[in-house]
Amino acid sequence: MRTAGIVFSILGIVGTLVFGIQAIQQTETFSFFGIDIGISQANWTPVIVSAIILVIGIVMMSFGRRSATN
């Protein structure tokens, strides 16, 4: 279970970074009365799913440690 948690964590980190950078690059900004306003046309769903996979991996690693010590 701990090995699967490590795999999920690595996939979650990589996915969050890759999709997060893509989403940030799809954001446009403009100035309105001296205030910078950003408009995002990105699809944030892959970033959210990657973050959830990362959390699942961390939880699986913690349960793997607990069961190994018992």
Protein Blocks (a to p, Z undefined) as FASTA:
>chain_A
ZZmmmmmmmmmmmmmmmmmmmmmmmpccddeehiacdddfbdfklmmmmmmmmmmmmmmm
mmmmmmmmZZ
